[in-house]
Amino acid sequence: MLRTEISKVVAGEAVTICGWVKTVRDSKNLSFIELNDGSTFSNVQIVLDKTRELGDLTDALQTGACLKVSGKAVINPNNNKVEIEAGRITVLGKSRDDYPIQKKHQTLEFLRTMPHLRVRTNTFLAMFRLRSSLSLAIHKFFAGRGFHYVHPPIITGSDGEGAGEMFKVTTIGHSLKYKTEEEYNKADFFGKFAGLSVTGQMEGEIMAMSLGKIYTFAPTFRAENSQTARHAAEFWMIEPEVAFCELPEIIEIAESMIKFITKEVLEKCPEEIAFFERFYEKGLTDKLKNLVSSDFAKIDYKDAIKALEKSGKNFNYPVKFGLDLQTEHERYICEQLFGKPTFVINYPKDVKAFYMKQNPDGVTVAATDLLVPGVGEIIGCSERETDYNKLVAEITSRKMDIEQYREYLDLRLFGSAPHSGFGLGLERMLMYITGIGNIRDTQICPRAAGELK
């Protein structure tokens, strides 16, 4: 079916386009259809002159219907926009009177109940067009700096984070046949425990020890029973790993990446950004432009704790050296203390993952989180520990299964090199760029505890 994309319609042309009916305005002699085919955020107006022979228009004037329209592209003198005077309309897919996407129901909570249809709304058309552009910008950033794109496995035998919150992969299912978990796993498909990956970092480190600079961009999974607006059971992570790179250098890469991809989205998606600014976050455009043009703040963890203690704020969670920062603390630091994205550096080792490089003080690690206003943490970053004995001691002290990390430990025995990396959650970045407050509204079909459609 040959057709012209709505985004490429030029006045004076004879065109044929296909798309879905967004809205309809009907009068005695004229009808107006807002049509969209996904090639642009803006709709194109179809003008139907009912005094002409256009056939029965009943099905064509249904919100949600899919149409093929042939006609002439003209300029509307009232708004100087291109619209199409219809000469022929074919209904490719009928809709119904009970089409559920109606304006009076369009709360985000309601739309989450129908992920198969919500993309037809302006919010989700904008979101997923922007998500596509953001993903391309990420690839463009790394490709332009000599990084290799690698593809980590989805099924893994190790918990890269040491958190133990993994989805188990099995072909056996429920069974009373096996007396122990070890016996069950041995009889399973892989002959050992298998789960969905929580991170591509382990494989990323392997690849960086040969390719030098790599990044992964893949789905990851966490089986934590969390119902917060920032957590999902399935989400996409960008995880670069860089050999011969210490913490200051990887922080510089992280800041450059955030600025680059934000600038790309501002340039490629101005209509979508304007939409989110109008309906979800006032001042969004200025916020993003300021991010691109200003240096990020940096503060040591111990100084951040002191600032929180002196703030006079009545936080819900305690503030004390040695405790991890909660979202309310993170947002105070980047919103109130600095008013811009902020790197908090040198966290206590006990609140961070086992693989982070221990600082000479023996208490903290060479790690940082990037905090952004409105969201909190969006990047977790660290230099990796290269000392074999320190890694073994850390794995042992945390009562982790050391056998799961034999190959990872081997990297420290055969030509190890200083290296660093970070993880950026794609969906959290989308929350920041759009002003959307819930991670479930950045995903096609959100995955969370008790939520699977």
TIVEX-648360 format. One line per field, with one value per residue (C-alpha): residue in three letters; x, y, z. Coordinates in Angstrom, 1 decimal, padded with zeros to 4 digits. Each point is the difference from the previous one (the first is absolute). Layout:
<atoms>
code: c(ALA|...)
x: c(X|...)
y: c(Y|...)
z: c(Z|...)
</atoms>
This chain:
<atoms>
code: c(MET|LEU|ARG|THR|GLU|ILE|SER|LYS|VAL|VAL|ALA|GLY|GLU|ALA|VAL|THR|ILE|CYS|GLY|TRP|VAL|LYS|THR|VAL|ARG|ASP|SER|LYS|ASN|LEU|SER|PHE|ILE|GLU|LEU|ASN|ASP|GLY|SER|THR|PHE|SER|ASN|VAL|GLN|ILE|VAL|LEU|ASP|LYS|THR|ARG|GLU|LEU|GLY|ASP|LEU|THR|ASP|ALA|LEU|GLN|THR|GLY|ALA|CYS|LEU|LYS|VAL|SER|GLY|LYS|ALA|VAL|ILE|ASN|PRO|ASN|ASN|ASN|LYS|VAL|GLU|ILE|GLU|ALA|GLY|ARG|ILE|THR|VAL|LEU|GLY|LYS|SER|ARG|ASP|ASP|TYR|PRO|ILE|GLN|LYS|LYS|HIS|GLN|THR|LEU|GLU|PHE|LEU|ARG|THR|MET|PRO|HIS|LEU|ARG|VAL|ARG|THR|ASN|THR|PHE|LEU|ALA|MET|PHE|ARG|LEU|ARG|SER|SER|LEU|SER|LEU|ALA|ILE|HIS|LYS|PHE|PHE|ALA|GLY|ARG|GLY|PHE|HIS|TYR|VAL|HIS|PRO|PRO|ILE|ILE|THR|GLY|SER|ASP|GLY|GLU|GLY|ALA|GLY|GLU|MET|PHE|LYS|VAL|THR|THR|ILE|GLY|HIS|SER|LEU|LYS|TYR|LYS|THR|GLU|GLU|GLU|TYR|ASN|LYS|ALA|ASP|PHE|PHE|GLY|LYS|PHE|ALA|GLY|LEU|SER|VAL|THR|GLY|GLN|MET|GLU|GLY|GLU|ILE|MET|ALA|MET|SER|LEU|GLY|LYS|ILE|TYR|THR|PHE|ALA|PRO|THR|PHE|ARG|ALA|GLU|ASN|SER|GLN|THR|ALA|ARG|HIS|ALA|ALA|GLU|PHE|TRP|MET|ILE|GLU|PRO|GLU|VAL|ALA|PHE|CYS|GLU|LEU|PRO|GLU|ILE|ILE|GLU|ILE|ALA|GLU|SER|MET|ILE|LYS|PHE|ILE|THR|LYS|GLU|VAL|LEU|GLU|LYS|CYS|PRO|GLU|GLU|ILE|ALA|PHE|PHE|GLU|ARG|PHE|TYR|GLU|LYS|GLY|LEU|THR|ASP|LYS|LEU|LYS|ASN|LEU|VAL|SER|SER|ASP|PHE|ALA|LYS|ILE|ASP|TYR|LYS|ASP|ALA|ILE|LYS|ALA|LEU|GLU|LYS|SER|GLY|LYS|ASN|PHE|ASN|TYR|PRO|VAL|LYS|PHE|GLY|LEU|ASP|LEU|GLN|THR|GLU|HIS|GLU|ARG|TYR|ILE|CYS|GLU|GLN|LEU|PHE|GLY|LYS|PRO|THR|PHE|VAL|ILE|ASN|TYR|PRO|LYS|ASP|VAL|LYS|ALA|PHE|TYR|MET|LYS|GLN|ASN|PRO|ASP|GLY|VAL|THR|VAL|ALA|ALA|THR|ASP|LEU|LEU|VAL|PRO|GLY|VAL|GLY|GLU|ILE|ILE|GLY|CYS|SER|GLU|ARG|GLU|THR|ASP|TYR|ASN|LYS|LEU|VAL|ALA|GLU|ILE|THR|SER|ARG|LYS|MET|ASP|ILE|GLU|GLN|TYR|ARG|GLU|TYR|LEU|ASP|LEU|ARG|LEU|PHE|GLY|SER|ALA|PRO|HIS|SER|GLY|PHE|GLY|LEU|GLY|LEU|GLU|ARG|MET|LEU|MET|TYR|ILE|THR|GLY|ILE|GLY|ASN|ILE|ARG|ASP|THR|GLN|ILE|CYS|PRO|ARG|ALA|ALA|GLY|GLU|LEU|LYS)
x: c(000.0|001.9|-000.7|001.5|001.0|-001.9|003.3|000.9|-003.2|000.6|-002.7|-001.1|000.7|-002.5|000.5|-001.1|000.6|-001.0|-000.5|-002.2|-002.8|000.9|-003.0|-003.0|-002.0|-003.2|-002.3|-002.8|002.2|003.5|001.8|003.5|002.1|003.3|002.1|003.4|002.2|002.9|002.4|-000.4|-001.4|-002.3|-003.2|-001.1|-003.6|-002.1|-002.8|-003.1|-002.4|-003.3|-001.6|002.4|-000.4|002.1|-002.3|-001.2|002.3|-001.4|002.9|002.6|-001.2|000.7|002.8|002.6|-000.8|002.8|-000.4|001.5|-000.5|000.7|-000.3|001.8|002.3|-000.8|000.9|-002.6|-000.1|-001.0|003.1|002.3|000.1|-000.2|-003.2|-001.6|-003.2|-001.3|-001.0|-000.3|-000.1|000.5|-000.6|002.8|-001.0|-003.3|-000.3|-003.0|-002.0|001.5|003.6|001.5|002.4|-002.3|001.1|-002.1|001.9|003.6|001.7|003.4|-001.2|-003.0|002.1|002.4|-002.9|000.1|003.6|-001.1|-001.9|001.5|002.7|-002.7|-000.2|002.2|001.9|001.1|000.5|002.4|001.6|000.8|001.1|002.4|001.1|001.0|002.0|001.7|001.1|001.5|001.8|001.5|001.4|001.2|001.9|001.9|000.6|001.5|002.5|001.3|-002.0|-000.9|-003.7|-000.2|-002.9|000.0|-002.1|-003.5|000.3|002.7|001.3|001.2|-001.5|002.2|-001.2|000.2|-003.5|-001.7|-003.1|-000.1|-002.7|000.7|000.1|-001.2|-001.5|-001.2|-002.4|-001.6|001.1|000.2|002.3|003.2|001.1|002.3|000.4|003.4|-001.6|-002.8|002.5|002.2|-003.0|-001.0|000.8|003.5|000.9|000.4|-001.9|-001.0|-001.7|-000.8|002.9|000.0|002.9|002.3|002.9|001.8|000.1|000.8|003.2|001.0|-000.4|001.8|003.0|000.5|-001.9|000.9|-003.2|-003.4|-003.6|-003.1|-003.5|-002.4|-002.9|000.6|-002.2|-000.4|-002.4|-000.4|-003.5|000.0|-003.0|001.8|-000.3|003.7|000.2|-000.9|000.6|001.2|001.9|002.7|003.6|002.9|003.2|003.4|003.2|003.4|003.4|002.9|-002.6|-000.2|-002.9|000.6|000.1|-003.2|-001.8|001.0|-001.3|-003.3|-000.5|000.9|-002.5|-002.9|000.6|000.4|-003.2|-002.0|001.1|-000.9|-003.5|-000.5|001.0|-001.8|-003.2|-001.0|-003.8|000.1|002.0|-002.4|-002.9|001.5|000.8|-003.6|-001.6|002.5|002.9|000.0|003.4|001.1|001.8|002.0|001.0|001.3|001.8|001.7|001.1|001.7|001.7|001.2|002.5|-001.3|000.6|002.2|000.0|001.6|-002.4|001.2|-000.6|-003.4|-000.9|001.2|-002.1|-003.1|000.5|000.3|-003.0|-002.6|-002.2|-002.2|000.9|-002.0|003.1|003.0|003.1|003.3|003.4|-000.1|-003.6|-001.0|-001.7|-003.8|-001.8|-001.0|003.6|001.1|-002.5|000.8|003.7|-000.6|-003.1|000.6|003.7|001.3|-003.1|001.5|001.3|002.4|002.6|000.3|003.4|001.7|-002.8|000.5|000.9|-002.6|-002.9|001.5|000.6|002.9|001.9|000.7|003.6|000.8|001.5|003.2|-002.0|-001.5|-003.4|-001.2|000.1|000.8|-003.7|-002.5|-003.7|-001.3|-003.0|-002.4|-002.8|-003.5|001.3|003.0|002.6|000.2|003.6|001.9|003.8|003.2|003.6|000.2|002.1|003.0|001.5|-000.8|000.4|-002.2|-002.8|000.1|-000.1|-003.0|-001.9|000.7|-001.0|-003.3|-000.7|-000.3|000.6|003.6|-000.4|-002.3|002.8|003.0|000.3|-000.4|002.8|002.2|000.0|002.1|002.5|000.7|001.0|-002.4|-000.1|-001.6|-003.5|-003.2|-003.7|-003.4|-003.7|-002.7|-003.6|-001.6|-003.4|001.2|001.7|-003.3|-001.7|002.4|-000.2|-003.8|-001.1|-002.1|-000.2|-000.3|002.3|-002.9|-000.9|003.3|-000.5|-002.2|-001.2|001.2|001.3|-000.4|-001.1|-003.5|000.0|000.3|-001.9)
y: c(000.0|003.1|003.1|003.3|000.4|002.8|001.6|000.3|001.5|003.2|002.5|-000.4|-003.7|-002.7|-002.4|-003.3|-000.5|-002.5|000.5|-000.1|002.4|002.0|002.3|000.9|003.2|-000.3|002.7|000.1|000.3|-000.5|-002.5|000.3|-003.0|000.2|-002.8|-001.3|-002.8|000.2|001.7|003.3|001.1|002.5|-001.2|001.0|001.3|-001.8|002.2|-001.9|001.9|-001.9|001.7|-002.1|-003.7|-001.6|-002.9|-001.0|001.7|-001.6|-002.3|002.6|002.4|-002.3|000.8|-002.7|-001.2|-000.6|001.8|000.3|003.5|001.3|003.6|003.3|001.7|003.7|002.8|000.9|003.9|000.2|-001.7|-000.4|-003.8|-002.6|-002.0|-002.4|000.5|-003.6|-001.4|-003.6|-001.8|-003.7|-001.4|-002.5|-000.8|000.9|001.3|-000.1|002.3|-001.5|000.8|000.4|002.8|003.0|003.3|-000.3|-003.2|000.9|000.0|-001.7|-002.5|-000.9|-000.3|-002.5|-002.5|-000.1|000.2|-001.4|003.2|002.8|000.6|001.6|002.9|003.1|-000.8|-003.4|000.9|002.7|-002.3|-002.8|002.2|001.7|-003.3|-001.1|003.2|-000.2|-003.6|001.0|002.9|-002.4|-002.2|003.1|001.3|-003.3|-000.7|003.5|-000.7|-003.3|-002.3|-003.5|-001.1|-003.4|-002.2|-001.6|-003.2|000.3|-003.3|-000.2|-002.2|002.9|002.9|002.8|002.4|-002.4|000.9|-003.4|001.5|-002.0|-001.6|-003.8|-001.6|-003.6|-002.7|-002.1|002.2|-001.0|-003.5|-002.1|-002.5|001.7|000.0|003.1|003.1|-001.3|-003.2|002.0|002.3|-003.0|-001.6|003.3|001.0|001.5|-002.4|003.0|003.1|002.3|003.4|003.1|002.5|002.9|001.6|-000.3|001.2|-003.3|-000.7|003.6|-000.2|-003.2|001.8|003.2|-002.1|-000.6|002.6|002.9|002.1|-001.7|000.6|-002.2|001.2|-002.8|-001.0|-000.8|-001.6|000.5|-002.2|002.6|000.5|003.7|002.2|003.4|002.3|-000.6|-003.8|-002.6|-003.7|000.3|003.0|001.0|000.8|001.7|-001.3|001.2|-001.6|001.7|-001.5|002.2|002.4|001.2|001.6|003.7|-001.1|-002.1|002.9|002.2|-002.6|-000.2|003.7|000.3|-002.7|001.5|003.4|-001.5|-002.1|002.9|002.4|-002.6|-000.4|003.8|000.3|-003.0|000.1|003.6|-000.6|-002.9|002.0|002.9|-002.3|-001.4|003.5|001.1|-002.9|-001.5|002.3|003.7|001.3|-003.3|001.4|002.5|-002.8|-002.1|002.8|001.0|-003.6|000.0|003.3|-000.2|-002.1|-002.6|000.4|-002.4|-000.7|-002.6|-002.3|001.0|003.7|-000.8|-001.7|003.1|002.3|-002.2|000.1|003.8|000.5|000.2|-002.3|-002.6|-003.0|-003.2|-002.1|000.5|001.8|-001.4|-000.9|-003.6|000.0|000.0|003.1|-000.2|001.8|002.8|000.6|-000.3|002.6|002.4|-000.1|000.6|002.2|002.1|-000.1|000.4|000.4|-002.2|-003.6|-001.0|-002.8|-001.3|-001.6|-002.6|-001.9|-002.3|-003.4|-001.8|001.7|-000.7|-003.1|-002.4|000.8|003.7|001.0|000.6|003.4|000.2|000.9|-003.6|001.5|001.4|-001.0|001.9|000.2|002.7|000.4|002.7|001.7|002.1|002.3|-001.5|-003.6|-000.6|-002.5|-000.9|-001.3|-002.3|000.2|-001.4|-001.0|-003.7|-001.9|-001.7|-001.5|-003.7|-000.5|003.0|-001.3|-003.4|001.4|002.2|-002.8|-002.2|002.6|000.5|-003.7|-000.1|-003.2|000.4|-002.7|002.2|002.5|-002.2|001.3|003.6|-000.5|-001.6|003.4|001.3|-002.8|000.3|003.4|002.2|003.7|003.0|000.3|001.8|000.0|001.2|-000.9|002.4|-001.1|001.0|000.4|002.2|002.2|000.2|001.1|002.8|001.1|-000.1|001.0|-003.2|-001.1|-003.8|-002.4|-002.1|002.8|-000.2|-003.7|-001.8|-002.7|000.8|-003.0|000.3|-002.1|-001.2|001.8|-001.9|000.8)
z: c(000.0|-001.2|002.0|001.1|003.6|001.8|000.9|-003.7|-001.3|-002.0|-001.1|-003.6|-000.2|-000.8|002.9|001.5|003.7|002.6|003.7|003.1|000.9|003.1|000.1|-002.1|-000.4|-002.0|-001.4|-002.6|-003.2|001.3|002.2|001.4|000.9|001.9|-001.4|001.2|-001.4|002.5|-002.4|001.8|003.4|-001.6|-001.6|-003.5|-000.5|-002.6|-001.4|-001.3|-002.1|000.5|-003.0|-002.2|-000.7|002.8|000.8|003.4|002.5|003.2|000.6|-001.0|002.6|003.0|002.3|-000.1|-003.6|-002.5|-003.3|-003.4|-001.4|-003.5|-000.8|-000.5|002.5|000.5|002.4|002.6|-000.1|003.6|001.5|-003.0|000.5|-002.6|-000.1|-002.4|-002.0|-000.2|-003.4|001.1|003.4|000.6|003.5|000.6|003.5|001.7|003.5|002.4|002.1|003.2|-001.1|003.5|-000.7|000.7|001.4|003.1|001.1|-001.0|003.4|-000.1|002.6|-002.2|-003.1|001.7|000.0|-003.8|-001.2|-003.4|-000.7|002.0|-002.6|-002.1|002.4|-000.3|003.2|-001.1|-003.6|001.2|002.6|-002.4|-002.8|002.5|001.4|-003.5|-000.6|003.4|-000.7|-003.3|001.6|002.5|-002.8|-001.8|003.1|000.5|-003.7|-000.4|002.8|-001.2|002.3|-001.1|000.5|001.6|000.9|003.4|000.7|001.4|001.8|002.6|002.8|002.2|001.8|-001.1|002.7|002.9|000.9|-000.5|-001.5|-003.3|-002.0|-000.2|-003.4|000.0|-002.2|002.9|001.9|003.2|001.1|003.2|-001.7|001.1|003.7|-000.2|-002.1|-001.1|-001.3|-001.8|-001.7|-001.1|-001.7|-001.7|-003.6|000.7|002.8|002.4|001.2|-002.8|000.2|-002.1|000.0|002.4|-001.8|-003.0|002.0|000.6|-003.7|-000.7|002.1|-001.9|-003.3|001.1|000.9|-003.7|-001.9|002.3|-000.2|-000.2|000.9|000.4|-000.6|001.1|002.2|003.6|002.6|003.8|002.0|002.8|001.3|-000.3|-000.9|-000.1|-003.0|-000.9|000.0|-002.6|-000.2|-003.6|-001.4|-002.4|001.1|-001.7|001.5|-001.4|001.2|-000.7|000.5|001.2|001.6|003.6|001.7|-001.1|-003.7|000.2|001.7|-002.9|-002.5|001.9|000.1|-003.7|-000.9|002.0|-001.7|-003.4|000.0|001.6|-002.7|-002.7|001.3|000.3|-003.7|-001.3|002.0|000.6|-000.4|002.5|002.5|-000.4|000.6|003.3|001.1|-000.6|001.8|002.4|001.0|-000.3|-000.9|-001.4|-003.1|002.1|002.5|-002.8|-001.7|003.3|000.5|-003.4|000.5|003.7|001.9|002.3|003.7|002.0|003.8|002.2|001.7|003.5|-000.9|-001.4|003.4|001.9|-002.3|000.5|003.8|000.0|-002.4|002.7|-002.1|001.7|-002.2|000.2|000.0|002.3|-001.1|001.3|-001.4|-001.1|-001.1|-003.7|-001.3|-000.5|-002.9|002.3|000.9|-003.6|-001.2|002.8|-001.0|-003.8|000.3|003.1|000.6|-003.6|-002.2|-002.7|-000.7|002.7|000.3|003.6|000.3|002.3|001.7|002.9|-001.3|002.0|-001.9|-003.4|-002.1|000.7|-003.2|000.7|000.5|003.6|000.9|002.1|003.1|000.0|000.7|-003.3|-003.7|-003.2|-001.0|-000.9|-000.6|-002.4|001.5|-002.1|001.1|000.0|-000.1|002.3|-001.1|-003.7|-000.2|002.2|-000.8|001.4|-000.6|000.2|002.6|-001.7|003.2|000.0|003.7|000.9|-002.3|001.5|003.5|-000.9|-001.7|003.0|002.6|-001.8|000.0|-003.7|-002.0|-001.1|-002.7|-001.9|-000.4|-001.0|-003.5|001.2|002.6|-002.7|-001.8|002.9|-000.4|-003.7|-001.2|002.1|-000.7|001.7|-001.3|000.7|-001.0|000.7|-000.5|-001.3|000.2|-003.3|001.6|002.8|-002.6|-001.8|003.2|000.4|-003.6|-000.2|003.6|000.2|003.6|-000.3|-001.7|-001.1|-002.4|-001.8|-001.0|-002.6|002.4|003.6|002.0|003.8|003.0|-000.8|-003.3|-003.3|-003.1)
</atoms>
